[in-house]
Amino acid sequence: MDVKKRLKQVRDKIKSTALKCGRKPEDIKLVAVSKNQSVEKIKFLIEQGIITFGENRVQELRDKKEIISNLNINWHFIGHLQRNKVKYLMRMENCRMIQSLDSWRLAKEINKRAKKNERVITTLVEVNISGDESKFGIKPGETLNFLNRVEKLSNIRVAGLMAIAPYLEDHEEVRPYFKQMARLRKKANNNDHNLKELSMGMSNDYQVAIEEGATIVRIGTAIFGARNYK
Ligand SMILES: *Cc1c(COP(=O)(O)O)cnc(C)c1O
């Protein structure tokens, strides 16, 4: 199957899943995860109307600079971000969101570099929902405290929460993780935060994520096909 067919399938499924659970399809934003995918495929997707791409390595963003500088599209950073790489990201005008804010030290560095570039960067706080110590993210129980601290920083705007659910063959087993994320956002909003976004759901589980309230889905393989790891 080619990229065009796969994209149509994903768009159709996002729409039908949203309608099935009484949500507006336009309330769910699609981020096409283009890591380890070719510039040709990215260009093709731009022609198909995709405007937001997700990347998880700063080096790869720099390698794809030619296409990154296309101001008709924008990029979300979705991977673990090393502090010494933040300065490059903040110079990329159309890097519009860092979805993977996962520590206080990173928050301080992002704030400092955003200030230097006279911009306010939108972020999502990544929550370690699987509880796996080897994974990145703020612990669910520490998320509210973390939000309180980060929201005091002048050049960071927190728009919501992001999570990577554990990979489980049975989609129903993933559902409780998404439910927990939705509860966490609700709790934050009941405590004077204003978190609009819930970024969760990937190729394997985005339909369940939409049913549980995802506003952003990050989809790679289901659109592009398998990644090419050189
Ligand atoms: C790679 C990646 C995705 C997309 O994964 P697919 O299974 O290919 O859809 C989504 N989110 C993050 C954080 C990723 O690193």
The ligand as an SDF file (V2000), in Angstrom:
LIG
                    3D

 15 15  0  0  0  0  0  0  0  0999 V2000
    8.0520    7.3080   16.7750 C   0  0  0  0  0  0  0  0  0  0  0  0
    7.0840    8.0050   17.6370 C   0  0  0  0  0  0  0  0  0  0  0  0
    5.7170    8.0510   17.3160 C   0  0  0  0  0  0  0  0  0  0  0  0
    5.1090    7.3750   16.1030 C   0  0  0  0  0  0  0  0  0  0  0  0
    5.1780    5.9940   16.2050 O   0  0  0  0  0  0  0  0  0  0  0  0
    4.3900    5.0490   15.1660 P   0  0  0  0  0  0  0  0  0  0  0  0
    4.1680    3.8050   15.9170 O   0  0  0  0  0  0  0  0  0  0  0  0
    5.2880    4.8710   13.9920 O   0  0  0  0  0  0  0  0  0  0  0  0
    3.1360    5.7410   14.8020 O   0  0  0  0  0  0  0  0  0  0  0  0
    4.8790    8.7540   18.1520 C   0  0  0  0  0  0  0  0  0  0  0  0
    5.3290    9.3770   19.2620 N   0  0  0  0  0  0  0  0  0  0  0  0
    6.6330    9.3540   19.5970 C   0  0  0  0  0  0  0  0  0  0  0  0
    7.0600   10.0640   20.8250 C   0  0  0  0  0  0  0  0  0  0  0  0
    7.5420    8.6620   18.8070 C   0  0  0  0  0  0  0  0  0  0  0  0
    8.8310    8.6400   19.1690 O   0  0  0  0  0  0  0  0  0  0  0  0
  1  2  1  0
  2  3  1  0
  2 14  2  0
  3  4  1  0
  3 10  2  0
  4  5  1  0
  5  6  1  0
  6  7  2  0
  6  8  1  0
  6  9  1  0
 10 11  1  0
 11 12  2  0
 12 13  1  0
 12 14  1  0
 14 15  1  0
M  END
$$$$
